Amino acid sequence: MTNFDAIVVGLGAMGSAAAYHLAGRNKTVLGLEAFGPAHDRGSSHGESRIIRQAYFENPAYVPLVLRAYELWDQLQNESGKELLSITGGLAIGPERGALVSGCLRSAREYDLPHELLDAARMRSRFPQFSLAGEEIAFYEERAGILRPEECIRQHLRGATDRGATLNFEEPIVSWSASGNGEGVTVRTHRQCYSARSLVLSVGPWFAELVPALSMPTVVTRHVMFWFRPTRQASEFDRGAFPIFLWEPEEGPFIYGFPRLSQETDPKVAIHSGQEKCSPSSIDRVIHPGDEAAIRAAVRERIPALNGEVSHAATCMYTMTPDEHFLIDQHPDYPQVVVAAGFSGHGFKFSAVVGEILCDLATARKTRFDISLFSFQRFS
């Protein structure tokens, strides 16, 4: 049986970052992943993810995302790869809606630079968008895009360079932990491994691998669409077209991205709703109803994007009931660290979540305030 300081199960967004930070602290690390590196079977693919500072979901996220910006810059400088691109960002909706009012709350609490744009100013500055009724836009200059596949690859590269052992195409069969708070055993179809600590960050496979916890995560199917603009494509380049979130008075919550290059198209997706699924049952076929739903959301709001679909892809969200993350030690086994419920808004935090998971796996505590993400809120 091979022994390590820590075993990380799941090498997606959070797990790859945890392996990177653990190896960076000179720990012996084993990473286990059921698929290949930076795969498209879970929740961390699709070319782009939003990063933003004025966090409407809760101001408690702001210190974490500010640290994430620092860590993404460090990884970008270390790797020489473009991981984070600043494009500016819009949050559009009613002034008293959850989105705009939440952004304002976080911006004021942490003194984050921002602007409020009414419909007239939006027409002048960002004519691609067509606001309706009483909608306004909250603009933050430091919002931008992360490239998820490359971020994961660079965390994996960094972990390997620091001595971590990363095994792909090796799903785990079971895990167990000793009752004294020290020691875990992980079994795969190839081998049995032991370690002082275990980090479980398995996305939509959480319920399968941590069945003893009555943690009500829900997995849903979502579809991302890339549209060919009906007008000059350069109107949707970075610098002209920012990332956006849109909470309309009626209809689904949507979000989108500019073109990442001249060879790509803008991406738009529906954030809210969607049907429940599981990793084994998700329907990865793109249906006419999927396209009809996104066109209904885009047609009046961003009319020049209502062109031909050039590409579409499915992904899974794994959400907790309150849509906040789960980052905590297992209530029965403090040497087992669990991370789940990130889908929909978690990728941007993966650099700092990896640091937090490393803290919990090594010191059993962290300097970051993660009380919002504890198991206890569901007791």
C-alpha positions, -999 to +999 in steps of 0.1 A: +000+000+000+014+034-011+013+061+016+010+099+010+005+130+030-027+137+011-049+121-016-070+144-038-099+127-055-112+147-085-087+168-105-111+193-120-112+230-110-109+226-072-090+194-071-062+204-095-057+236-074-057+217-042-030+193-056-010+223-067-010+240-033-004+208-014+026+200-035+038+236-032+040+230+006+063+200+000+036+175+008+035+141-008+004+142-029-016+116-050-042+129-073-069+105-087-091+114-116-117+092-133-112+108-167-084+126-185-069+160-177-092+190-182-120+167-195-154+178-207-175+153-186-183+175-156-185+213-150-152+228-159-151+230-197-165+253-224-136+277-231-146+305-207-157+313-172-166+347-157-146+363-130-160+394-112-154+412-079-188+428-069-203+396-058-241+399-058-246+364-042-231+376-008-204+401+002-186+373+021-173+361-013-155+393-020-123+387+000-121+352-015-124+364-051-098+392-045-074+365-033-083+345-064-073+373-087-039+374-070-034+336-074-046+336-110-020+364-118+007+343-101-002+311-120-004+331-152+030+346-147+045+313-137+031+294-167+034+320-194-001+311-205-031+335-208-055+324-181-073+356-171-084+384-195-099+416-182-129+426-204-151+446-180-184+432-169-221+442-168-248+431-144-282+440-160-316+440-144-341+460-123-324+483-099-341+466-069-335+431-084-312+406-067-285+410-092-280+448-094-288+455-057-264+426-047-236+440-068-241+474-053-241+460-017-207+442-022-192+472-041-201+496-014-190+473+014-156+467-001-152+500-019-150+484-054-149+507-084-181+506-104-206+526-125-244+526-130-256+529-165-291+537-175-306+527-208-295+558-226-259+554-215-260+518-224-271+526-259-242+550-263-215+528-247-226+492-254-252+494-282-252+456-286-275+454-255-312+465-256-325+472-220-361+470-213-385+488-189-368+499-157-336+479-163-302+494-155-266+481-157-240+478-131-205+480-147-172+469-131-140+474-150-121+445-134-144+417-145-132+393-171-127+358-184-109+327-172-100+299-196-111+269-175-093+241-194-060+260-195-063+269-158-068+233-149-039+222-171-016+247-155-026+237-119-019+201-129+014+210-145+024+230-114+015+201-091+035+176-112+065+200-113+064+202-075+064+164-071+027+153-070+017+120-085-013+124-107-032+093-120-058+098-147-084+073-159-083+058-124-118+062-107-120+053-070-140+023-059-143+033-022-127+053+006-126+049+044-112+069+073-101+060+108-121+073+137-092+089+155-089+118+130-057+105+113-055+083+082-075+074+052-076+045+027-086+049-009-092+019-032-093+020-070-095-008-095-057-007-097-044-003-062-050+006-026-036+039-013-033+054+022-027+090+034-029+112+064-057+133+047-082+130+019-096+158-002-129+150-021-138+174-048-158+154-073-184+178-086-216+160-097-203+127-084-205+140-048-236+120-039-221+088-051-188+091-033-201+107+000-234+089+004-233+089+042-239+126+043-275+138+039-263+167+018-290+177-006-270+186-037-289+188-070-273+181-104-289+199-134-282+198-171-272+231-188-264+240-224-239+266-237-243+281-271-219+300-294-236+323-319-224+339-351-233+376-349-256+390-376-237+422-377-199+430-378-183+403-356-158+428-342-187+444-322-184+413-300-146+414-295-130+418-261-128+456-254-161+462-272-183+436-256-179+428-219-189+397-201-225+401-188-251+387-163-287+395-170-316+392-146-347+402-166-380+411-150-394+381-170-376+351-184-345+332-173-313+346-159-287+345-187-249+352-190-225+356-218-190+363-232-173+382-260-153+364-287-120+350-273-103+353-307-112+359-344-117+322-348-144+319-321-179+333-315-196+349-285-210+325-260-244+327-242-261+304-218-291+302-194-281+301-158-314+294-141-337+264-143-328+234-164-337+198-158-323+176-131-299+148-141-270+127-129-235+121-143-248+088-158-282+101-171-273+135-185-286+140-220-257+154-240-277+158-272-286+194-281-323+195-288-344+221-307-360+231-274-326+240-260-319+264-289-354+278-288-350+287-251-318+306-255-330+324-287-361+335-268-338+350-241-314+366-267-337+378-295-349+411-280-320+417-256-290+412-279-306+411-313-273+410-333-265+377-315-296+360-328-276+344-356-265+309-366-254+285-338-218+276-345-213+253-315-231+240-284-221+219-255-237+205-223-224+207-188-237+199-153-243+222-123-241+208-088-259+231-064-267+232-027-302+243-017-290+279-009-266+279-039-236+286-016-206+263-017-198+235+006-162+236+019-157+218+052-142+189+071-163+158+072-184+160+104-172+125+114-137+124+100-118+157+103-090+143+081-115+142+052-120+175+035-151+179+013-157+205-014-189+206-034-217+227-048-196+251-069-214+249-102-230+280-116-205+305-100-176+285-085-148+283-111-134+317-105-127+308-069-109+275-077-074+290-072-083+302-037-105+272-029-074+250-036-055+270-011-083+266+015-085+228+009-047+226+013-050+245+047-078+222+059-059+190+048-027+200+065-035+223+094-072+214+099-080+252+098-077+281+074-072+319+077-101+325+054-137+330+067-155+300+052-184+299+078-209+305+050-199+272+034-201+249+065-221+216+069-237+231+100-261+253+080-279+222+069-281+205+103 
